[in-house]
Amino acid sequence: MENETPGDPGFPPTSLHSGSPGQEPEPVVSSRGADRAFRVKVSLFWLAVAAAIIAAFTFGYPTWQDYMAQDAAKRQLRAYIEVKALGPRVLEAGAKLGVRDTVRNVGRTPAYDKGANPRVTIAEYPLAKSFSHERCDMEAPATDKSKWFVGKMSKPETTIEAPLDATQVDAIKGMKAAIYYHGRVCYRDIFGETHRTDFCMLWKWDAGRFSPALYCDQGNTFN
């Protein structure tokens, strides 16, 4: 048998011939192969992230859509309160002016009356700053069945705290002051949510008599 020398076709390469006789040689992995494997793992990771994001939007959208639909249904069905009033007719010193209002639920379902704080005030005209109101009690339970109402709710007349004096009469007739009726109505709807209606109306002196009720430029809001 002829001797084989390195370089001959029959002699195994030295780099693959390692270890003791009888052992299988360990495979050699090139740096290019390791880089390719790393890139594959990174690509799989970002594919998993993208799939999770797509799944979140896909399965989350109907939930958000349902919420929006329920919210729209509540807004259509819930109670809404509006306030209108009949103002004073006589302007003279010593008169204790009164305003009789009408609180009406114009919504489609009953409202629970949680109280109101109406006021009759003589103030400058035009009004420079809106009136402040007490906050609605968010925790008060709706336990009195007689306070649920639809349509119009009767309220007692609201009067000014003290009779008019001559100075106030002159200010109203000179259109430097007006009579204001303002306040807040608090109520709860059938869904258990508390709402408010803020109102502000005024009567000014016009051609020897009171004008019809006018809404203030500010202070008429609701939620």
KETIDREN-575442 format. One record per residue: residue in one letter; x, y, z of N, C-alpha, C, O in turn; residue number from 1. Coordinates in steps of 0.001 Angstrom, whole numbers. Atoms other than C-alpha are relative to their C-alpha. Layout:
BEGIN
(rec 'a'; (X; Y; Z); (X; Y; Z); (X; Y; Z); (X; Y; Z); NUM)
...
end
This chain:
BEGIN
(rec 'm'; (855; -1173; 0); (0; 0; 0); (877; 1203; 0); (1817; 1269; 793); 1)
(rec 'e'; (-809; -1188; 150); (1429; 3351; -1001); (-252; 950; 1145); (-1377; 1087; 1624); 2)
(rec 'n'; (134; -992; -1056); (2173; 5991; 1661); (-661; 1253; -514); (-391; 1697; -1629); 3)
(rec 'e'; (694; -1224; 375); (-131; 9090; 1660); (608; 1161; 750); (904; 1053; 1939); 4)
(rec 't'; (-598; -1196; -589); (1254; 12510; 2341); (-1009; 1119; -55); (-1886; 1122; -919); 5)
(rec 'p'; (919; -1145; 43); (-558; 15777; 3201); (21; 671; -1336); (1082; 928; -1904); 6)
(rec 'g'; (113; -585; 1324); (-1790; 17308; 54); (-496; -988; -1006); (-1025; -618; -2054); 7)
(rec 'd'; (531; 998; 908); (-2641; 14021; -1533); (-1506; -68; 130); (-2032; 172; 1217); 8)
(rec 'p'; (1462; 45; -39); (-6315; 13593; -2421); (-539; -980; 1003); (-1648; -765; 1492); 9)
(rec 'g'; (513; 1022; -911); (-6687; 10556; -169); (235; 316; 1447); (-266; -408; 2307); 10)
(rec 'f'; (-329; -312; -1389); (-5373; 12245; 2994); (-995; 1024; 548); (-1193; 2073; -63); 11)
(rec 'p'; (1026; -927; -524); (-8027; 13906; 5218); (633; 1306; 426); (1772; 1300; 894); 12)
(rec 'p'; (-537; -1308; -399); (-7555; 17651; 5899); (295; 18; 1496); (-436; -580; 2285); 13)
(rec 't'; (-427; -32; -1398); (-5794; 18366; 9168); (-1043; 663; 882); (-1233; 236; 2021); 14)
(rec 's'; (967; -741; -801); (-8500; 20821; 10354); (-1195; -839; 399); (-1846; -519; 1393); 15)
(rec 'l'; (1117; 869; -325); (-11131; 18056; 10355); (443; -1264; 711); (-400; -2072; 1100); 16)
(rec 'h'; (-532; 1214; -597); (-8912; 15391; 11836); (503; 354; 1385); (1694; 612; 1558); 17)
(rec 's'; (-365; -388; -1347); (-8940; 16153; 15577); (-496; -1040; 978); (-1399; -1815; 663); 18)
(rec 'g'; (404; 960; -1022); (-9232; 14131; 18807); (756; -1288; -148); (1623; -1439; -1009); 19)
(rec 's'; (-686; 1287; -13); (-8134; 10650; 19519); (-561; -895; -1084); (-1650; -650; -1602); 20)
(rec 'p'; (501; 920; 1035); (-8457; 7810; 17062); (-1318; -639; 431); (-1475; -1031; 1587); 21)
(rec 'g'; (1303; 587; -259); (-12005; 6483; 16836); (-1071; 1017; 312); (-2256; 700; 222); 22)
(rec 'q'; (972; -1055; -253); (-13661; 9808; 17778); (-415; 657; -1286); (385; 822; -2206); 23)
(rec 'e'; (480; -730; 1169); (-15853; 11582; 15266); (462; 1432; 107); (425; 2000; 1199); 24)
(rec 'p'; (-455; -1395; -31); (-14511; 15005; 14341); (-1151; 960; 274); (-2252; 735; -230); 25)
(rec 'e'; (1010; -1019; -279); (-16460; 18067; 15690); (-185; 887; -1215); (796; 1287; -1842); 26)
(rec 'p'; (235; -862; 1162); (-18149; 20138; 12963); (491; 1408; 288); (415; 1881; 1422); 27)
(rec 'v'; (-473; -1371; -105); (-16704; 23554; 12371); (-1061; 938; -564); (-1434; 803; -1729); 28)
(rec 'v'; (1012; -942; 432); (-19291; 26419; 12202); (671; 1310; -344); (1392; 1872; 480); 29)
(rec 's'; (-638; -1239; 437); (-18203; 29453; 10240); (-684; 1203; 631); (-1840; 1089; 1039); 30)
(rec 's'; (572; -1235; -541); (-18800; 33031; 11508); (-1175; 479; -847); (-2110; 1074; -311); 31)
(rec 'r'; (1105; -383; 870); (-21054; 33653; 8506); (-1262; -778; 353); (-2355; -214; 304); 32)
(rec 'g'; (1153; 804; -380); (-23353; 30803; 9589); (-606; 441; 1319); (-1828; 444; 1472); 33)
(rec 'a'; (501; -472; -1297); (-23611; 32091; 13165); (-760; 1304; -155); (-1794; 1501; 484); 34)
(rec 'd'; (679; -1275; 234); (-24547; 35562; 11932); (-1358; -216; -639); (-2325; 467; -303); 35)
(rec 'r'; (1275; 291; 656); (-27256; 34103; 9714); (-1010; -548; 1005); (-2184; -185; 939); 36)
(rec 'a'; (894; 558; -1011); (-28745; 32141; 12651); (-509; 1089; 936); (-1680; 1082; 1315); 37)
(rec 'f'; (408; -1106; -876); (-28783; 35284; 14842); (-1050; 866; -685); (-2031; 1265; -57); 38)
(rec 'r'; (969; -818; 729); (-30604; 37259; 12157); (-1351; -682; -94); (-2384; -16; -29); 39)
(rec 'v'; (1253; 744; 63); (-33219; 34512; 11847); (-755; 115; 1325); (-1974; 290; 1336); 40)
(rec 'k'; (646; -106; -1309); (-33884; 34632; 15609); (-586; 1390; 225); (-1692; 1514; 752); 41)
(rec 'v'; (488; -1366; -154); (-34233; 38433; 15597); (-1248; 219; -848); (-2210; 849; -409); 42)
(rec 's'; (1169; -153; 878); (-36618; 38274; 12645); (-1221; -695; 586); (-2328; -160; 522); 43)
(rec 'l'; (1115; 712; -609); (-38765; 35680; 14410); (-554; 759; 1206); (-1763; 778; 1435); 44)
(rec 'f'; (443; -781; -1152); (-38857; 37851; 17540); (-896; 1160; -429); (-1964; 1357; 150); 45)
(rec 'w'; (791; -1151; 445); (-40129; 40928; 15664); (-1297; -425; -684); (-2294; 295; -632); 46)
(rec 'l'; (1241; 521; 561); (-42653; 38815; 13780); (-997; -319; 1117); (-2194; -72; 966); 47)
(rec 'a'; (876; 301; -1133); (-44043; 37651; 17144); (-572; 1276; 609); (-1746; 1320; 975); 48)
(rec 'v'; (471; -1277; -529); (-44248; 41256; 18393); (-1080; 592; -894); (-2113; 1052; -408); 49)
(rec 'a'; (968; -532; 952); (-46056; 42369; 15241); (-1320; -767; 71); (-2394; -168; 13); 50)
(rec 'a'; (1213; 813; -91); (-48506; 39464; 15530); (-797; 329; 1257); (-2028; 359; 1229); 51)
(rec 'a'; (692; -350; -1249); (-49275; 40395; 19162); (-718; 1334; -124); (-1843; 1481; 353); 52)
(rec 'i'; (617; -1312; 179); (-49963; 44023; 18218); (-1245; -100; -875); (-2283; 484; -564); 53)
(rec 'i'; (1139; 169; 908); (-52232; 43011; 15346); (-1150; -699; 725); (-2310; -327; 547); 54)
(rec 'a'; (1047; 717; -729); (-54118; 40589; 17613); (-690; 912; 1003); (-1905; 844; 1189); 55)
(rec 'a'; (593; -918; -980); (-54598; 43288; 20250); (-994; 934; -658); (-2084; 1157; -132); 56)
(rec 'f'; (917; -897; 702); (-56137; 45668; 17737); (-1199; -760; -542); (-2322; -258; -508); 57)
(rec 't'; (1084; 770; 608); (-58188; 42931; 16088); (-1048; -398; 1038); (-2247; -263; 796); 58)
(rec 'f'; (949; 467; -1009); (-59728; 41570; 19302); (-448; 1121; 924); (-1460; 983; 1611); 59)
(rec 'g'; (385; -1110; -849); (-59822; 44917; 21106); (-1019; 922; -646); (-1796; 1558; 66); 60)
(rec 'y'; (882; -927; 702); (-61747; 46860; 18465); (-1471; -245; 262); (-2201; 714; 511); 61)
(rec 'p'; (1428; 195; -301); (-65128; 45160; 18984); (-382; 468; 1400); (-1483; 981; 1600); 62)
(rec 't'; (281; -451; -1355); (-64871; 45904; 22735); (-179; 1510; 44); (-1121; 2003; 663); 63)
(rec 'w'; (100; -1459; 58); (-64266; 49605; 22077); (-1256; 410; -758); (-1926; 1370; -378); 64)
(rec 'q'; (1204; -301; 778); (-67046; 49595; 19476); (-1247; -207; 853); (-2184; 590; 793); 65)
(rec 'd'; (1137; 257; -882); (-69441; 48066; 22002); (-137; 1105; 1034); (-1245; 1552; 1332); 66)
(rec 'y'; (41; -1078; -998); (-68488; 50687; 24580); (-591; 1271; -598); (-1433; 1919; 24); 67)
(rec 'm'; (503; -1204; 652); (-69146; 53516; 22131); (-1488; -118; -284); (-2230; 853; -138); 68)
(rec 'a'; (1420; 205; 281); (-72493; 52005; 21162); (-832; 120; 1277); (-1911; 714; 1263); 69)
(rec 'q'; (717; -99; -1266); (-73540; 51657; 24813); (-60; 1438; 490); (-1090; 1888; 993); 70)
(rec 'd'; (-34; -1393; -428); (-72452; 55212; 25583); (-983; 845; -809); (-1677; 1696; -255); 71)
(rec 'a'; (946; -738; 849); (-74439; 56559; 22624); (-1440; -315; 388); (-2291; 574; 390); 72)
(rec 'a'; (1353; 385; -412); (-77512; 54589; 23754); (-380; 679; 1312); (-1513; 1132; 1475); 73)
(rec 'k'; (277; -672; -1273); (-77221; 56012; 27276); (-315; 1476; -213); (-1246; 2014; 387); 74)
(rec 'r'; (220; -1432; 242); (-76979; 59565; 25968); (-1351; 256; -664); (-1957; 1309; -466); 75)
(rec 'q'; (1309; -165; 635); (-80100; 59030; 23892); (-1151; -269; 960); (-2218; 333; 834); 76)
(rec 'l'; (1080; 425; -878); (-82123; 57437; 26688); (-38; 739; 1331); (-1090; 780; 1970); 77)
(rec 'r'; (-82; -573; -1345); (-80973; 59332; 29801); (-856; 1255; 140); (-1350; 1808; -843); 78)
(rec 'a'; (754; -1218; -308); (-82742; 62235; 31491); (844; 1243; -292); (2069; 1229; -170); 79)
(rec 'y'; (-613; -1311; 182); (-81967; 65848; 30635); (-918; 1037; 639); (-2129; 1029; 417); 80)
(rec 'i'; (780; -996; -724); (-83078; 68771; 32791); (205; 1382; -611); (1333; 1798; -873); 81)
(rec 'e'; (-62; -1399; 412); (-83926; 72262; 31543); (-803; 839; 990); (-1729; 349; 1636); 82)
(rec 'v'; (642; -902; -948); (-84999; 75271; 33585); (-519; 1225; -747); (206; 1848; -1522); 83)
(rec 'k'; (603; -1227; 521); (-87381; 78056; 32561); (-647; 736; 1166); (-940; 129; 2196); 84)
(rec 'a'; (505; -767; -1140); (-88759; 80869; 34713); (-868; 1161; -444); (-719; 1702; -1539); 85)
(rec 'l'; (815; -1208; 152); (-91368; 83607; 35018); (517; 1029; 1000); (549; 781; 2206); 86)
(rec 'g'; (-620; -1009; -845); (-89832; 86794; 36347); (-973; 986; 620); (-2186; 846; 462); 87)
(rec 'p'; (845; -1005; -672); (-91126; 89789; 38347); (-664; 941; -1004); (-225; 1066; -2148); 88)
(rec 'r'; (721; -942; 864); (-93574; 92328; 36933); (27; 1422; 553); (-159; 2384; -192); 89)
(rec 'v'; (54; -1319; -634); (-93373; 95201; 39410); (1389; 384; 481); (2090; -426; 1087); 90)
(rec 'l'; (-1287; -511; -463); (-90301; 97335; 40082); (-239; 1239; 854); (-558; 2309; 334); 91)
(rec 'e'; (168; -1125; -914); (-90553; 99552; 43145); (735; -286; 1310); (925; -1442; 1690); 92)
(rec 'a'; (-689; 156; -1284); (-88728; 100158; 46406); (-909; -696; 1002); (-2098; -391; 1094); 93)
(rec 'g'; (767; 754; -992); (-89830; 97767; 49152); (-565; -1301; -520); (-1032; -2127; 265); 94)
(rec 'a'; (528; 1246; 571); (-90892; 95019; 46756); (982; -1148; 247); (2193; -969; 113); 95)
(rec 'k'; (-826; 1196; -165); (-89593; 91520; 47519); (-226; -890; -1215); (-1140; -1713; -1253); 96)
(rec 'l'; (176; 653; 1297); (-89140; 90170; 44030); (89; -1516; 122); (876; -2054; 901); 97)
(rec 'g'; (-7; 1459; 22); (-89862; 86532; 43347); (14; -528; -1423); (-467; 133; -2344); 98)
(rec 'v'; (-60; 663; 1306); (-89239; 84153; 40441); (-568; -1402; 158); (-188; -2136; 1070); 99)
(rec 'r'; (570; 1344; -7); (-91271; 81050; 39732); (546; -751; -1216); (374; -333; -2361); 100)
(rec 'd'; (-650; 723; 1102); (-89424; 78472; 37698); (-733; -1286; -338); (-1628; -1723; 385); 101)
(rec 't'; (496; 1295; 441); (-90262; 75308; 35825); (1204; -876; -300); (1998; -572; -1190); 102)
(rec 'v'; (-1065; 975; 239); (-87862; 72375; 36030); (-618; -1157; -758); (-1557; -1793; -278); 103)
(rec 'r'; (616; 1017; 857); (-88577; 69933; 33249); (1047; -1021; -442); (2148; -677; -870); 104)
(rec 'n'; (-822; 1090; 520); (-87094; 66567; 32408); (-407; -231; -1452); (-1494; -740; -1723); 105)
(rec 'v'; (314; 125; 1422); (-86951; 66582; 28613); (615; -1263; -606); (574; -1456; -1821); 106)
(rec 'g'; (-571; 1248; 486); (-85194; 63208; 28376); (-1058; -1071; -179); (-2254; -818; -35); 107)
(rec 'r'; (917; 1102; 292); (-86704; 59828; 27585); (-264; -904; 1198); (-1150; -1757; 1142); 108)
(rec 't'; (155; 847; -1176); (-86377; 58249; 31027); (-55; 874; 1252); (319; 2046; 1194); 109)
(rec 'p'; (143; -817; -1213); (-87033; 59400; 34619); (1332; 527; 532); (2397; -38; 283); 110)
(rec 'a'; (-1140; -589; -699); (-84663; 61618; 36589); (-295; -24; 1490); (-1446; 75; 1914); 111)
(rec 'y'; (150; -28; -1453); (-84051; 61488; 40316); (466; 1359; 504); (1621; 1741; 314); 112)
(rec 'd'; (-291; -1348; -488); (-84199; 64917; 41947); (959; -61; 1183); (633; -625; 2227); 113)
(rec 'k'; (-986; -45; -1084); (-81066; 65487; 44046); (158; 1414; 550); (1124; 1710; 1253); 114)
(rec 'g'; (-15; -1325; -599); (-81843; 69091; 44871); (462; 1090; -948); (1064; 823; -1988); 115)
(rec 'a'; (-386; -1176; 785); (-81291; 72596; 43520); (291; 1139; 967); (-153; 1117; 2115); 116)
(rec 'n'; (-310; -1164; -836); (-79945; 75888; 44857); (-213; 1292; -782); (748; 2001; -1080); 117)
(rec 'p'; (270; -1212; 784); (-81685; 78704; 42956); (153; 1268; 850); (-53; 1248; 2063); 118)
(rec 'r'; (-166; -1291; -668); (-81001; 82358; 43814); (-580; 1105; -883); (-557; 1016; -2110); 119)
(rec 'v'; (383; -1227; 684); (-82478; 85722; 42892); (959; 1082; 490); (1060; 1338; 1689); 120)
(rec 't'; (-1060; -942; -364); (-79756; 88377; 42804); (-104; 1265; -843); (-410; 1205; -2033); 121)
(rec 'i'; (-161; -1262; 743); (-79444; 92040; 41840); (1490; 188; -231); (2261; 237; 727); 122)
(rec 'a'; (-1422; -136; 325); (-76121; 92470; 40046); (163; 924; -1195); (-806; 1300; -1855); 123)
(rec 'e'; (-285; -937; 1094); (-74414; 94689; 37495); (-430; -574; -1348); (-489; -1788; -1545); 124)
(rec 'y'; (360; 393; 1361); (-75497; 94624; 33882); (850; 817; -977); (871; 2046; -904); 125)
(rec 'p'; (-58; 1462; 171); (-73886; 93297; 31819); (816; -664; 1113); (1611; -23; 1800); 126)
(rec 'l'; (-646; 765; -1060); (-72649; 90578; 34140); (1461; -241; -355); (1776; -728; -1441); 127)
(rec 'a'; (-1434; 131; 272); (-68869; 90553; 34439); (526; -1402; 280); (1470; -1852; -370); 128)
(rec 'k'; (-507; 1304; -410); (-68440; 87155; 36091); (-1171; -913; 323); (-2167; -488; 909); 129)
(rec 's'; (1091; 946; -245); (-70568; 84042; 36270); (-98; -325; 1492); (877; -204; 2234); 130)
(rec 'f'; (227; 342; -1397); (-72087; 82961; 39580); (576; -1382; 305); (640; -2249; -567); 131)
(rec 's'; (-513; 1310; -429); (-70588; 80083; 41551); (-1138; -801; 627); (-2114; -234; 1120); 132)
(rec 'h'; (1042; 882; -509); (-72629; 77066; 42660); (613; -1107; 834); (1788; -1441; 684); 133)
(rec 'e'; (-445; 1139; -788); (-72380; 74259; 45159); (100; -1243; -883); (-638; -1400; -1856); 134)
(rec 'r'; (-177; 1231; 763); (-71175; 70913; 43881); (-1125; -985; 312); (-1675; -999; 1413); 135)
(rec 'c'; (1010; 1040; -212); (-73633; 68071; 43416); (585; -1112; 877); (1767; -1443; 774); 136)
(rec 'd'; (-420; 1112; -854); (-73461; 65288; 45996); (-10; -1282; -835); (-1066; -1811; -1184); 137)
(rec 'm'; (-111; 1167; 872); (-72148; 62354; 43979); (-378; -1302; 716); (-700; -2295; 64); 138)
(rec 'e'; (195; 1237; -752); (-72683; 59816; 46779); (-1411; -168; 551); (-1763; -1248; 1025); 139)
(rec 'a'; (1342; 96; -588); (-76240; 60593; 47864); (-801; -1106; -677); (-903; -1113; -1904); 140)
(rec 'p'; (755; 1115; 609); (-78368; 57440; 47332); (-1361; 453; -512); (-1966; 1387; 13); 141)
(rec 'a'; (1326; -297; 571); (-81517; 57507; 45214); (-1010; -966; 602); (-1433; -1922; -48); 142)
(rec 't'; (859; 938; -726); (-83768; 55860; 47791); (-1448; 447; 112); (-2323; -367; 409); 143)
(rec 'd'; (1367; -517; -122); (-86853; 58121; 47791); (-696; -95; -1360); (-408; 680; -2273); 144)
(rec 'k'; (656; 237; 1288); (-89124; 56830; 45025); (-790; 1207; -488); (-978; 1381; -1692); 145)
(rec 's'; (818; -1155; 385); (-91197; 60029; 45084); (814; 1069; -723); (244; 1986; -1315); 146)
(rec 'k'; (-841; -1005; 643); (-88224; 61994; 43762); (307; -318; -1459); (903; 502; -2157); 147)
(rec 'w'; (-146; 313; 1422); (-88169; 60192; 40415); (-1112; 710; -769); (-2271; 674; -355); 148)
(rec 'f'; (1043; -719; 733); (-89987; 62250; 37823); (317; 51; -1491); (1470; -53; -1910); 149)
(rec 'v'; (-90; -275; 1437); (-90627; 62735; 34122); (-839; 1254; -252); (-1760; 1556; 507); 150)
(rec 'g'; (741; -1224; 287); (-91890; 65921; 32537); (316; 1101; 990); (1468; 1252; 1398); 151)
(rec 'k'; (-193; -1184; -837); (-92376; 68972; 34756); (-20; -350; 1480); (-794; -1196; 1929); 152)
(rec 'm'; (-36; 158; -1440); (-91486; 69137; 38424); (-293; 1349; 656); (312; 2361; 300); 153)
(rec 's'; (392; -1247; -659); (-93077; 71745; 40675); (1055; 440; 1009); (1611; -369; 1751); 154)
(rec 'k'; (-941; -585; -945); (-90822; 74073; 42634); (-648; 1232; 631); (-1407; 1937; -34); 155)
(rec 'p'; (543; -1212; -624); (-91724; 76783; 45153); (653; 1252; -575); (1734; 1191; -1160); 156)
(rec 'e'; (-531; -1261; 499); (-91203; 80416; 44254); (1285; 369; 746); (1391; 180; 1958); 157)
(rec 't'; (-1253; -455; -593); (-87702; 81766; 44852); (-27; 1522; 79); (-253; 2197; -925); 158)
(rec 't'; (85; -1454; -190); (-87584; 85279; 46314); (1376; 576; 340); (2273; -135; 793); 159)
(rec 'i'; (-1225; -704; -341); (-84848; 87830; 46771); (147; 54; 1521); (-850; 60; 2243); 160)
(rec 'e'; (-218; 77; -1446); (-83248; 87846; 50221); (-560; 1209; 744); (-1091; 1069; 1846); 161)
(rec 'a'; (488; -1220; -681); (-84178; 91459; 51049); (-793; 840; -995); (-512; 793; -2192); 162)
(rec 'p'; (769; -858; 914); (-86719; 93921; 49605); (894; 996; -726); (1946; 1383; -217); 163)
(rec 'l'; (-753; -989; 779); (-85496; 96319; 46911); (55; 1334; 728); (-900; 1739; 1392); 164)
(rec 'd'; (-74; -1369; -512); (-84238; 99690; 48014); (39; 965; -1183); (131; 537; -2334); 165)
(rec 'a'; (80; -1017; 1055); (-84347; 102967; 46059); (1236; 0; -888); (1131; 243; -2090); 166)
(rec 't'; (-1246; 25; 789); (-80698; 102674; 44954); (-33; -1116; -1028); (355; -913; -2179); 167)
(rec 'q'; (81; 1125; 931); (-81268; 99265; 43396); (-1020; 267; -1093); (-789; -77; -2252); 168)
(rec 'v'; (1015; -330; 1003); (-84430; 100473; 41653); (563; 951; -1040); (357; 760; -2238); 169)
(rec 'd'; (-592; -963; 932); (-82566; 103407; 40132); (1040; -664; -905); (1117; -349; -2093); 170)
(rec 'a'; (-1020; 692; 798); (-79708; 101137; 38982); (-646; -876; -1067); (-146; -960; -2189); 171)
(rec 'i'; (688; 844; 988); (-82155; 98761; 37273); (-633; 860; -1093); (-528; 541; -2277); 172)
(rec 'k'; (622; -868; 992); (-84073; 101589; 35594); (1047; 697; -872); (766; 1022; -2026); 173)
(rec 'g'; (-1075; -606; 786); (-80766; 103123; 34465); (784; -1021; -797); (1773; -673; -1442); 174)
(rec 'm'; (-621; 1098; 742); (-79792; 99728; 32959); (1450; -217; 415); (2276; -661; -382); 175)
(rec 'k'; (-1313; 306; -558); (-76732; 99524; 35191); (-48; -1289; 814); (991; -1825; 1201); 176)
(rec 'a'; (188; 1249; -746); (-78146; 96503; 37002); (-1191; -749; -576); (-1998; -188; -1317); 177)
(rec 'a'; (1113; 839; 464); (-80543; 93647; 36313); (-319; -1017; 1084); (442; -1188; 2036); 178)
(rec 'i'; (399; 1055; -925); (-82378; 90914; 38167); (420; -1334; -616); (83; -1639; -1760); 179)
(rec 'y'; (-528; 1276; 497); (-80687; 87515; 37836); (-611; -1152; 794); (-772; -1087; 2013); 180)
(rec 'y'; (461; 1242; -602); (-82088; 84071; 38495); (991; -1076; -418); (1117; -1374; -1605); 181)
(rec 'h'; (-1100; 911; 334); (-79300; 81504; 38697); (67; -1130; 1016); (-467; -1011; 2119); 182)
(rec 'g'; (-130; 1125; -909); (-78459; 78169; 40259); (430; -1267; -709); (868; -1242; -1860); 183)
(rec 'r'; (-393; 1314; 528); (-77769; 74486; 39727); (-1028; -1029; 431); (-1459; -1044; 1584); 184)
(rec 'v'; (877; 1132; -287); (-80064; 71466; 39514); (836; -1275; -92); (1513; -1512; -1092); 185)
(rec 'c'; (-726; 1271; -21); (-78556; 68119; 40476); (-1002; -1152; -125); (-2073; -1116; 481); 186)
(rec 'y'; (914; 1138; 179); (-80127; 64832; 39404); (784; -1235; -412); (1945; -1156; -815); 187)
(rec 'r'; (-612; 1275; 374); (-79387; 61200; 38731); (-858; -653; -1070); (-2083; -541; -1050); 188)
(rec 'd'; (766; 697; 1039); (-80360; 59170; 35689); (-209; -1463; 394); (276; -1905; 1435); 189)
(rec 'i'; (322; 1390; -325); (-81608; 55577; 35577); (1225; -907; -62); (1165; -2051; 390); 190)
(rec 'f'; (-1231; 780; 80); (-78036; 54384; 34882); (890; 229; 1224); (1998; -303; 1306); 191)
(rec 'g'; (-753; -230; -1228); (-76892; 55642; 38284); (1035; 1103; -80); (1857; 1232; 827); 192)
(rec 'e'; (-984; -1070; 153); (-74887; 58608; 37003); (-610; 1346; 407); (-1762; 1637; 86); 193)
(rec 't'; (448; -1308; -463); (-75162; 62072; 38577); (328; 1069; -1033); (1418; 1085; -1606); 194)
(rec 'h'; (-169; -1078; 977); (-75633; 65120; 36337); (-396; 1331; 632); (-948; 1373; 1731); 195)
(rec 'r'; (368; -1331; -474); (-76110; 68849; 36737); (-449; 847; -1183); (-37; 631; -2322); 196)
(rec 't'; (381; -1033; 962); (-77788; 71690; 34893); (194; 1343; 683); (-495; 1653; 1655); 197)
(rec 'd'; (-212; -1359; -500); (-76457; 75183; 35577); (-818; 965; -847); (-845; 850; -2073); 198)
(rec 'f'; (841; -933; 740); (-78775; 78021; 34631); (238; 1419; 492); (598; 1642; 1648); 199)
(rec 'c'; (-102; -1420; -329); (-78642; 81801; 34562); (-893; 772; -964); (-684; 748; -2177); 200)
(rec 'm'; (918; -834; 779); (-81450; 84092; 33375); (-55; 1391; 613); (276; 1577; 1784); 201)
(rec 'l'; (65; -1370; -519); (-81985; 87811; 33721); (-1217; 734; -562); (-1776; 374; -1598); 202)
(rec 'w'; (1034; -928; 458); (-84612; 90505; 33425); (559; 1414; 148); (982; 1812; 1233); 203)
(rec 'k'; (-481; -1387; -36); (-83574; 94036; 32544); (-1177; 944; -267); (-2227; 531; -758); 204)
(rec 'w'; (1046; -999; 209); (-85597; 97230; 32398); (46; 465; -1444); (1103; 829; -1960); 205)
(rec 'd'; (38; -323; 1422); (-86747; 98001; 28888); (-1300; 749; -309); (-2387; 173; -262); 206)
(rec 'a'; (1147; -829; 395); (-89065; 100855; 27871); (-1095; 6; 1063); (-2276; -144; 750); 207)
(rec 'g'; (972; -137; -1072); (-90732; 101172; 31252); (-553; -1291; 554); (-1528; -1268; 1306); 208)
(rec 'r'; (469; 1281; -529); (-91156; 97467; 31982); (1133; -1026; -72); (2166; -788; -698); 209)
(rec 'f'; (-1007; 1058; 50); (-89229; 94249; 32508); (-20; -698; -1363); (-1078; -912; -1955); 210)
(rec 's'; (-113; 773; 1240); (-87972; 92441; 29439); (-444; -1436; 247); (-582; -1852; 1397); 211)
(rec 'p'; (193; 1448; -193); (-88833; 88799; 28815); (1270; -614; 594); (2326; 19; 604); 212)
(rec 'a'; (-1169; 678; -558); (-86502; 86291; 30452); (1058; -187; -1088); (767; -677; -2179); 213)
(rec 'l'; (-1129; 124; 917); (-83085; 86378; 28766); (1054; -907; 627); (1291; -854; 1834); 214)
(rec 'y'; (-1082; 851; -510); (-80330; 83803; 29093); (1281; 828; 121); (1592; 1640; -750); 215)
(rec 'c'; (-1287; -665; -189); (-77035; 85081; 30481); (988; -496; -1050); (838; -1588; -1597); 216)
(rec 'd'; (-1028; 394; 957); (-74019; 85003; 28207); (853; -1137; 539); (1510; -1837; -231); 217)
(rec 'q'; (-781; 1076; -619); (-72389; 82602; 30657); (-796; -617; 1141); (-1723; -4; 1671); 218)
(rec 'g'; (670; 645; -1127); (-73487; 80142; 33288); (-1111; -957; -355); (-1805; -1446; 537); 219)
(rec 'n'; (1010; 972; 406); (-75803; 77926; 31234); (696; -1221; -607); (996; -1252; -1800); 220)
(rec 't'; (-703; 1195; 442); (-74158; 74521; 31018); (-655; -1237; 615); (-1439; -1126; 1558); 221)
(rec 'f'; (496; 1254; -565); (-74992; 70877; 31671); (988; -1104; -328); (1852; -950; -1191); 222)
(rec 'n'; (-841; 1164; 331); (-73300; 67517; 31698); (-846; -1268; -14); (-326; -2354; -271); 223)
end
